[in-house]
Amino acid sequence: MATTSAPPLLPTVTVKSSAVKAGWICLLLGFCTFWIFGFGFVFFPVTFILAIVAMCTNQVKQGVVLLLSSLASIALCALIFVAAVVGTVGAAAKKASDDMKRQQAIHQTSRR
């Protein structure tokens, strides 16, 4: 009986894509340009997609970290945006309330 040996395995070639590097650049650009009328929110979905591409190209750990960072950045920027809006509206409401009280005081003193 003849024994057949398995053919030699081909060496595995690890191709590193630049998706991780591009993802981190997009994440940084998104976080830095978020303050310009929310323009940075365009970069976060791109970062999300690049993280998935990185995971598909055998860079799973870096892709998962990039994916989680992308989601955390979206949440953080949204939270900062809401806090800024609430602070601005609160300051405007306080100013309007103070102006109304001052006007009422002026009106009360002019009636006497």
Phi, psi and omega in degrees: 000131182267136178265134177254133179264153180291147178294150181297142179287143176285144179294140179279134180253122178264113179263119178269123177270164179268016182296323181293314181297315178295325178296316178294324177295316178296322178296316179295316178297320179297317181290324181284326182265004177302328185287345181268082178054034178072017182299332182293339180295344176291326185282335184293318175296326177296318177297319178301313180294319179295328176294320178293320177298319179297320179293327178287340180258033175064028172243060190295312183298313180295323179294319179294317179297318179294320178297313178295323178294322178296313179295319179294323179293321177299314180295317181295315179295321177296319179295317178296319179298314180296318179297320179293319179294315180297319178296319180292315179295320178298317179294320178294321178294321179294317179296317179296321178294317178296319178296320180294318178296320179294319178295321178295322179294319178295318180295320180294320182287331180283339179282335184278000000 
